[in-house]
Amino acid sequence: MSSDIQPELGSSQRWEARARVDFPLHYLIWLREHKLLEEKLNVIGSNQLPTSQNQLEKIDPRGHTPLMLAITLGDIESTRLLINRGANVNVKNDEGWTALQEAIATGDPEMVKLVMEHRDYQRHSDRATDVSKLLKLLEESPDFYVEMKWEFISWVPLISRMCPSDTYKIFKQGSNVRIDTTLLGFDQGNWERGNLSYIFLGQSKSATFLEVDHEAHRVYVEEIQMIPLDQGIEVMRPSDDTIASRLSAPIVSFDIDTKKISFERNKSGIWGWRQDKSEIINDYNCKVFNASNVEFVTKSRTEHMNEIEKAKLNNAKNPIQSILGSSEETCPVKSELEVTMAEYFDELVDIKGKYIRKPIEQTTKVTKIKANLWLCEDYPLSLKEQIMPIVDLMAITSSHFAKLKDFIEMQLPSGFPVKIEIPLYHISNAQITFGNLFGTDKAVEGVQTLDSNGKMFCVVEDSVFLPPRSYVVLGAEQRRQIGMDNDEELLQFAVRQSLLETGAEEDQVDIWEALQVQRPNTPNDLYFDPADEELQRAIHASLTECTFVPAVSQSDAPDLVDNATADDADADLKAVLRLSIEEKRQAELQVRMEEEMLEKILQLSLTEK
């Protein structure tokens, strides 16, 4: 008996010794040796060497930095020590969970508060550093003007109809960048549209950010710079309600798994003479590629929730998930065995199904999706030198640009991606198209299009980066904040809108209450981490634009036309109005058909089982 036990003890001691040498911070955190950990961090901090920060962010065999391990273990003292030494709070583990999500999984409000406030402060600090670097990087590249058209598309009829498009107009001159947009945000149940310009002015060691509101004639000026830690934490401290909301909701992670992705040329023609497909996109000949084996993975954890909250969640009927039947979903999995130190630090041991701190309760849904790519070999812009710094700049605050960045940074085939279709969620894609390069298709104020021996380029004038003198200049703190709701609530609200337009009021309430437990005005963090904000805007864009208007019958059209043109005898104008009314009638008929189809699907889902 003793001979059987001895090798196991030897193995455990061997891995403990290796952990102590190879992962000293992780080792002390595992043992909860707070005093020794503090001493070790003091030594690391006094070295003032680049390798010191590397030790703080070293990844162990399970994909955890020291901070992630401390949070996962629920060790708030170790977590505080590491954060105070500058450990990165905006980090993910190999499973795709963020530091904040792991903090929520502990169920400890103090842990959530500590991690959340430092995460937000670090995001602000990183933004101040990254913006200056990116503008400096752009300084030496050729100036340009280009438009990026974003279209949100979906195979779900109602959602597809509600997804808007927007065109980002991008001006670049030296280290100055201006980006114009019309989609602003979501505020108190209404989609916010407007006319904004974001202007970044790069200096030698800093940057200035201007938000120009062309409708209100106001300019909000912000010097992008570091702020003291104590001031930043005070400003960014989350409220008790926010923390409570996080702790009473599932932790949901969205991830696009690109490990198995492959790019293949699309084919055209009929059987027998199929050839590689090419298309003309904005006057540029592009090779068309398909990205296959892309998986959209949704993971949900509930171990931090109490039994009452879990029961409510299980009884809730999600209207969107009810109409998505193509996904592969695993049954909820609860880990049963605890990982030992030897198992944890031995990368050859499979610890799947075991837990580190307490049992994990997780459900996983996998949806296979495809993406498309249109590549041009001779596009005048450089993806690396001119476009990627702009994408990086926008990715600092835009989750959609962050997804675009991740997609572009994959091993793409050669050529410039004139058009990209990337999956955002299992029901929605974003289609990005570059156009009007150098203002060649349509003249742009402040941009001079030039031709040198058949080679097009442009000069961007200084005036582009100067707001009108008549605008009122204000500080950044006076900028109006537009609230953001999470993705699922917006989708549920969209479905509710369609039901309100097609059914009786008493039926509407019954259907809606059957579809979800919470009403639309409940806290925003019920289901999703609100990191992905851009699609939250897009999905809800037309709720204020697609209000149902009764169709005009053919017999009513002449009266409307006569009334509208009582003082105008122009027959051509009348004909145009009649045609417009007929087109509107046909469009509204199509809308009705789509809404009726979606309502039938939803009603059928309620009778399942």
Summary of the structure (lengths in Angstrom):
residues: 609
radius of gyration: 27.8
end to end distance: 53.9
largest distance: 107.6
contacts: 1804
relative contact order: 0.12
helix: 42%
strand: 25%
